[in-house]
Amino acid sequence: MQTVIALSVIMLFLFVGEWVSTLSKAYIPSVFVTAVLFLIGYWTIVPKNVTTTATFTPAFTTMIQAALLVHMGTLMDFKTLLHQWRAVVIALCGVAGTALLAMGGGLLLFNWKTVIASVPPLTGGIVAAFLMSNGLKAAHITALVSFPVSMFVVHSIIGYPLTAFLLKKEGKRLLTNYHRGEFEEVAEPEQPEESKPKFVDRLPKIYQTSAFQIFTVMALAGLALGAAALMKNAINPYIICLVFGVIGHQVGLLPSHVLEKAGVFNWLMYGLLSYIFSFLATVTPQNLVNILIPIVTMILLGILGMFIVSFLLAKPLGFSREMAFASALTALFGFPADYIVTHESAKNLAQTPEEENYILANTLPKMLVGGFATVSVASVIIASIFLKLL
């Protein structure tokens, strides 16, 4: 009974977030609304262990993160990854701008440890926040243990709506050009069916069951994690999962959007989001109030650094200023929020499936690749460096 009630509460928070996003036409992203509901719930009547009670345990989350990253590899091929090098440059330079301005301005206003605890969450979202919180706890700097997670909560208030606003402006620009017949990244609003992987195409449809599709994803995820272990995790294991997903799609082992076709994508995504929100249980109203001024100041400095760099790089790299800034902002949250915000913006702008596909073709790869570069790669490196500076 407790498991059923816990799952009901989590799904309540998730669907309220989706409804608010739909009503606001994605100007208020569902991820932000759900995060706020979790935070209020933890401060009132929701048990701190609600996600584990609902069976979204750390072991389950490790599995679904690996599976989702393999799935994400099927959303792009090698050509797309190489084609999006400009998004990687903008995202990484945005991270550098954030770190430089936040450190330079922050040290004029706050003490060393506060600044060091602040910068990684600004350059890697929740991933870096967890790494810094664990590092602060290990270093017995108890006064700042909740600082990185609180930073994640507060910068969501700014980051999600700002990114949604930028993506909607970019989407409107793309639709204007689309109706004029001026296609940008793609010549067609919809990917051609001929690009379907050859191996999967040869397999009779009667055998392309959900179980078979999930098996291929998990087998590749297991191989990826095994490869990372052989390298002693010198490269982030989830990056290896992404690479294996891209390879599996490229050689024809996996169809595009494999977990969506298997019918389990939404469930896995909800599980991952629930686990991420469980870390908000460490934030209390009192410590949030105490650190609100330094948090807001550091966030504004960090976002200003992103804006300056993306503004300067947009035209030389052929991006609109809105798209460049949105790509840089993926450092604040990464996957799955970048995926969700981009889809919500496209869905609420488009009048037809063709329009939605066209918007996504010109925004989603940039957002995903930007998030990979910052949250999955740069944030881990930056957090490990900053932990040594405490």
C-alpha positions as CSV (number, residue, x, y, z in Angstrom):
1,M,0.0,0.0,0.0
2,Q,2.8,2.4,0.9
3,T,4.4,1.8,-2.5
4,V,1.2,2.6,-4.3
5,I,0.6,5.8,-2.4
6,A,4.2,6.9,-2.9
7,L,4.0,6.3,-6.6
8,S,0.6,8.1,-6.8
9,V,2.2,11.2,-5.1
10,I,5.1,11.2,-7.5
11,M,2.9,10.9,-10.6
12,L,0.6,13.6,-9.2
13,F,3.6,16.0,-9.1
14,L,4.7,15.0,-12.6
15,F,1.3,15.4,-14.3
16,V,0.6,18.7,-12.6
17,G,4.0,19.9,-14.0
18,E,3.0,18.7,-17.5
19,W,-0.5,20.4,-17.2
20,V,1.0,23.7,-16.1
21,S,3.5,23.6,-18.9
22,T,0.7,22.9,-21.4
23,L,-1.5,25.7,-20.0
24,S,1.5,28.2,-20.1
25,K,2.5,27.0,-23.6
26,A,5.9,25.8,-22.2
27,Y,6.9,29.2,-20.8
28,I,6.7,27.5,-17.4
29,P,8.5,24.1,-18.0
30,S,7.1,21.0,-16.4
31,V,10.5,20.1,-14.8
32,F,10.5,23.3,-12.8
33,V,6.9,23.0,-11.6
34,T,7.5,19.4,-10.5
35,A,10.7,20.3,-8.7
36,V,8.9,23.0,-6.7
37,L,6.1,20.6,-5.8
38,F,8.7,18.1,-4.6
39,L,10.4,20.8,-2.5
40,I,7.1,21.9,-0.9
41,G,6.1,18.3,-0.3
42,Y,9.4,17.6,1.5
43,W,8.8,20.6,3.6
44,T,5.3,19.6,4.6
45,I,3.9,16.0,4.5
46,V,5.8,14.0,1.9
47,P,8.2,11.5,3.4
48,K,11.9,12.0,2.5
49,N,12.1,8.5,1.1
50,V,9.1,8.7,-1.1
51,T,11.0,7.9,-4.3
52,T,12.7,4.8,-2.9
53,T,9.3,3.7,-1.5
54,A,7.9,4.0,-5.0
55,T,10.8,1.6,-6.1
56,F,12.8,4.3,-7.8
57,T,16.0,3.2,-6.1
58,P,19.6,4.1,-6.9
59,A,20.1,0.7,-8.5
60,F,17.0,1.2,-10.7
61,T,18.2,4.7,-11.6
62,T,21.7,3.5,-12.6
63,M,20.0,1.0,-15.0
64,I,17.6,3.6,-16.5
65,Q,20.3,6.2,-17.0
66,A,22.4,3.8,-19.0
67,A,19.3,2.7,-21.0
68,L,18.2,6.3,-21.7
69,L,21.6,7.4,-22.9
70,V,21.8,4.4,-25.3
71,H,18.3,5.5,-26.5
72,M,19.6,9.0,-26.9
73,G,22.3,7.7,-29.2
74,T,19.6,6.6,-31.6
75,L,18.3,10.2,-31.9
76,M,21.4,11.2,-33.9
77,D,23.9,9.6,-36.2
78,F,27.6,10.3,-36.7
79,K,26.9,12.9,-39.3
80,T,24.6,14.7,-36.9
81,L,27.1,14.6,-34.1
82,L,29.9,16.0,-36.3
83,H,27.5,18.5,-37.7
84,Q,26.7,19.9,-34.3
85,W,30.4,20.8,-33.4
86,R,29.3,24.4,-33.2
87,A,26.9,23.7,-30.4
88,V,29.6,21.9,-28.5
89,V,31.9,25.0,-28.9
90,I,29.3,27.4,-27.8
91,A,28.3,25.2,-24.8
92,L,31.9,24.7,-23.6
93,C,32.8,28.3,-24.1
94,G,29.7,29.3,-22.2
95,V,30.9,27.1,-19.3
96,A,34.2,28.8,-19.4
97,G,32.6,32.2,-19.4
98,T,30.4,31.2,-16.4
99,A,33.3,29.9,-14.4
100,L,35.5,33.0,-15.1
101,L,32.8,35.6,-14.3
102,A,31.3,33.7,-11.4
103,M,34.8,33.2,-9.8
104,G,36.0,36.7,-10.6
105,G,32.9,38.5,-9.4
106,G,32.1,36.0,-6.6
107,L,35.4,36.3,-4.9
108,L,34.9,40.1,-4.6
109,L,31.7,39.4,-2.6
110,F,31.9,36.1,-0.9
111,N,34.4,33.8,0.8
112,W,36.5,31.2,-1.1
113,K,34.6,28.1,-0.1
114,T,31.2,29.6,-1.0
115,V,32.4,30.5,-4.4
116,I,34.1,27.1,-5.0
117,A,30.8,25.3,-3.9
118,S,28.8,27.5,-6.3
119,V,30.6,27.3,-9.6
120,P,30.3,23.5,-10.5
121,P,26.5,23.4,-10.2
122,L,26.4,26.4,-12.6
123,T,28.5,24.5,-15.1
124,G,26.9,21.1,-14.8
125,G,23.5,21.2,-13.2
126,I,22.4,18.4,-10.9
127,V,25.3,16.1,-11.7
128,A,27.9,18.6,-10.5
129,A,25.6,19.5,-7.5
130,F,25.7,16.0,-6.3
131,L,29.4,15.7,-6.7
132,M,30.0,18.9,-4.8
133,S,27.6,18.0,-2.0
134,N,29.3,14.7,-1.5
135,G,32.7,16.4,-1.5
136,L,31.7,19.0,1.0
137,K,30.3,16.3,3.3
138,A,33.5,14.3,3.0
139,A,35.5,17.5,3.8
140,H,33.3,18.1,6.9
141,I,32.2,21.5,5.5
142,T,28.7,20.9,6.9
143,A,27.6,24.5,6.6
144,L,27.7,24.3,2.8
145,V,26.6,20.7,2.2
146,S,23.2,21.7,0.9
147,F,24.5,24.7,-1.0
148,P,25.0,23.0,-4.4
149,V,21.6,21.3,-4.4
150,S,20.0,24.6,-3.3
151,M,21.8,26.3,-6.1
152,F,20.2,23.7,-8.5
153,V,16.7,24.5,-7.2
154,V,17.1,28.2,-7.4
155,H,18.8,28.4,-10.8
156,S,16.0,26.2,-12.1
157,I,13.6,29.1,-11.4
158,I,15.6,31.2,-13.8
159,G,17.2,28.6,-16.1
160,Y,14.1,26.6,-17.2
161,P,11.8,29.5,-18.1
162,L,14.6,31.4,-19.7
163,T,15.5,28.5,-21.9
164,A,11.9,27.8,-22.8
165,F,11.5,31.5,-23.7
166,L,14.6,31.4,-26.0
167,L,13.5,28.1,-27.6
168,K,10.0,29.5,-28.3
169,K,11.6,32.6,-29.9
170,E,13.8,30.4,-32.0
171,G,10.9,28.1,-32.9
172,K,8.9,31.1,-34.1
173,R,11.8,32.2,-36.3
174,L,12.2,28.7,-37.7
175,L,8.4,28.5,-38.5
176,T,8.5,31.9,-40.3
177,N,11.3,30.6,-42.5
178,Y,9.6,27.2,-42.9
179,H,6.4,28.8,-44.3
180,R,8.6,30.9,-46.6
181,G,10.2,27.7,-47.9
182,E,13.6,28.7,-46.4
183,F,14.7,25.5,-44.8
184,E,17.7,25.6,-42.5
185,E,19.4,22.5,-41.0
186,V,17.2,20.1,-42.9
187,A,15.9,20.1,-46.5
188,E,12.7,18.3,-45.3
189,P,10.7,18.9,-42.2
190,E,10.6,15.1,-41.6
191,Q,13.4,12.5,-41.7
192,P,13.0,10.1,-44.6
193,E,12.0,6.6,-43.8
194,E,14.9,5.3,-46.0
195,S,17.3,6.1,-43.1
196,K,15.8,3.2,-41.1
197,P,18.6,0.9,-39.9
198,K,19.2,-2.0,-42.4
199,F,19.4,-4.8,-39.8
200,V,16.2,-3.9,-38.2
201,D,14.6,-3.5,-41.6
202,R,15.5,-7.0,-42.5
203,L,13.9,-8.4,-39.4
204,P,10.2,-9.2,-39.9
205,K,8.0,-6.8,-38.0
206,I,6.4,-9.6,-36.1
207,Y,9.7,-10.2,-34.3
208,Q,10.4,-6.5,-33.6
209,T,8.7,-6.8,-30.2
210,S,9.1,-4.5,-27.2
211,A,11.1,-7.2,-25.4
212,F,13.5,-7.5,-28.3
213,Q,14.0,-3.8,-28.5
214,I,14.6,-3.5,-24.7
215,F,17.0,-6.4,-24.8
216,T,19.1,-4.8,-27.5
217,V,19.3,-1.5,-25.5
218,M,20.2,-3.2,-22.3
219,A,22.8,-5.5,-24.0
220,L,24.5,-2.4,-25.5
221,A,24.3,-0.6,-22.1
222,G,25.9,-3.6,-20.4
223,L,28.7,-3.7,-22.9
224,A,29.2,0.0,-22.6
225,L,29.4,-0.1,-18.8
226,G,31.8,-3.1,-19.1
227,A,34.0,-1.2,-21.5
228,A,34.1,1.8,-19.1
229,A,35.0,-0.5,-16.2
230,L,37.9,-1.9,-18.3
231,M,39.1,1.6,-18.7
232,K,38.7,2.1,-14.9
233,N,36.1,4.8,-15.6
234,A,38.7,7.1,-17.1
235,I,35.8,8.2,-19.3
236,N,32.4,8.8,-17.8
237,P,30.5,5.5,-18.2
238,Y,27.4,7.3,-19.4
239,I,29.3,8.9,-22.2
240,I,30.3,5.4,-23.3
241,C,26.6,4.4,-23.2
242,L,25.8,7.3,-25.5
243,V,28.6,6.3,-27.9
244,F,27.4,2.7,-28.0
245,G,23.9,3.9,-28.7
246,V,25.1,6.0,-31.6
247,I,27.1,3.1,-33.0
248,G,24.2,0.6,-32.5
249,H,22.0,2.9,-34.4
250,Q,24.6,3.6,-37.1
251,V,25.3,-0.1,-37.8
252,G,21.6,-1.0,-37.8
253,L,21.1,-2.8,-34.4
254,L,18.8,-0.2,-33.0
255,P,16.0,1.7,-34.7
256,S,15.5,5.5,-34.1
257,H,13.7,6.3,-30.9
258,V,14.0,2.7,-29.8
259,L,12.6,3.0,-26.3
260,E,9.7,5.1,-27.5
261,K,8.9,2.3,-30.0
262,A,9.2,-0.2,-27.1
263,G,6.6,1.8,-25.1
264,V,8.8,2.3,-22.0
265,F,10.5,5.6,-22.6
266,N,8.1,7.8,-20.6
267,W,8.2,5.4,-17.6
268,L,12.0,5.4,-17.6
269,M,12.1,9.1,-17.9
270,Y,9.7,9.6,-15.0
271,G,11.8,7.2,-12.9
272,L,14.9,9.3,-13.6
273,L,13.2,12.6,-12.9
274,S,11.8,11.2,-9.6
275,Y,15.3,10.1,-8.4
276,I,16.8,13.5,-9.3
277,F,14.1,15.3,-7.4
278,S,14.7,13.1,-4.3
279,F,17.9,15.0,-3.6
280,L,15.8,18.1,-2.9
281,A,14.9,16.4,0.4
282,T,18.2,17.7,1.8
283,V,17.1,21.3,1.3
284,T,15.4,23.0,4.3
285,P,13.5,26.3,4.3
286,Q,16.0,27.8,6.8
287,N,19.2,27.0,5.0
288,L,17.6,28.1,1.7
289,V,16.8,31.5,3.2
290,N,20.3,31.8,4.7
291,I,22.1,31.2,1.4
292,L,19.6,32.8,-1.0
293,I,21.6,36.0,-1.5
294,P,24.9,34.4,-2.4
295,I,23.1,31.8,-4.6
296,V,21.1,34.4,-6.6
297,T,24.2,36.6,-7.0
298,M,26.3,33.7,-8.2
299,I,23.6,32.5,-10.6
300,L,23.2,35.9,-12.2
301,L,27.0,36.2,-12.6
302,G,27.2,32.7,-14.1
303,I,24.3,33.3,-16.6
304,L,25.8,36.7,-17.5
305,G,29.0,34.9,-18.4
306,M,27.1,32.5,-20.6
307,F,25.2,35.3,-22.3
308,I,28.3,37.3,-23.1
309,V,30.1,34.3,-24.6
310,S,27.1,33.0,-26.6
311,F,26.4,36.6,-27.8
312,L,29.9,36.9,-29.1
313,L,30.0,33.4,-30.7
314,A,26.5,33.3,-32.2
315,K,27.1,35.1,-35.5
316,P,30.6,33.7,-36.2
317,L,29.3,30.2,-35.8
318,G,26.0,30.7,-37.7
319,F,23.6,30.5,-34.8
320,S,20.8,32.9,-33.9
321,R,21.5,34.6,-30.6
322,E,18.5,32.8,-29.0
323,M,19.8,29.4,-30.1
324,A,23.3,30.1,-29.0
325,F,22.2,31.3,-25.5
326,A,19.9,28.3,-25.1
327,S,22.7,25.9,-26.1
328,A,24.9,27.4,-23.4
329,L,22.1,27.3,-20.8
330,T,22.0,23.5,-21.1
331,A,24.9,23.5,-18.6
332,L,22.4,24.5,-15.9
333,F,20.4,21.2,-16.2
334,G,21.4,18.9,-19.1
335,F,19.5,15.7,-19.8
336,P,16.6,15.0,-19.3
337,A,15.4,18.6,-18.8
338,D,17.0,19.8,-22.1
339,Y,15.1,17.1,-24.0
340,I,11.8,17.8,-22.2
341,V,12.0,21.6,-22.5
342,T,12.8,21.5,-26.2
343,H,10.0,19.0,-27.0
344,E,7.5,21.1,-25.0
345,S,8.4,24.3,-26.8
346,A,8.1,22.7,-30.2
347,K,4.9,20.9,-29.4
348,N,3.2,24.1,-28.2
349,L,4.3,26.2,-31.2
350,A,3.6,23.7,-34.0
351,Q,0.2,23.4,-35.6
352,T,1.1,20.2,-37.5
353,P,3.4,17.2,-36.9
354,E,5.5,18.4,-39.9
355,E,6.1,21.8,-38.2
356,E,7.0,20.1,-34.9
357,N,9.4,17.8,-36.6
358,Y,11.0,20.7,-38.4
359,I,11.5,22.7,-35.2
360,L,12.9,19.7,-33.4
361,A,15.3,18.9,-36.2
362,N,16.8,22.4,-35.9
363,T,16.8,22.7,-32.1
364,L,16.9,19.3,-30.3
365,P,20.4,18.1,-31.7
366,K,21.9,21.4,-30.6
367,M,20.4,21.2,-27.1
368,L,21.3,17.5,-26.6
369,V,24.8,17.8,-27.8
370,G,25.3,21.0,-25.7
371,G,24.0,19.2,-22.7
372,F,26.3,16.2,-23.3
373,A,29.3,18.4,-23.6
374,T,28.6,20.4,-20.4
375,V,26.8,18.2,-18.0
376,S,28.1,14.8,-18.9
377,V,31.7,15.7,-19.6
378,A,32.8,19.2,-18.6
379,S,30.8,19.2,-15.3
380,V,32.5,16.0,-14.0
381,I,36.0,17.4,-14.8
382,I,35.2,20.8,-13.3
383,A,33.6,19.4,-10.1
384,S,36.6,17.1,-9.6
385,I,39.0,20.1,-10.0
386,F,37.0,22.3,-7.7
387,L,36.8,19.6,-5.0
388,K,40.5,19.8,-4.8
389,L,40.4,23.5,-4.3
390,L,38.2,23.4,-1.1
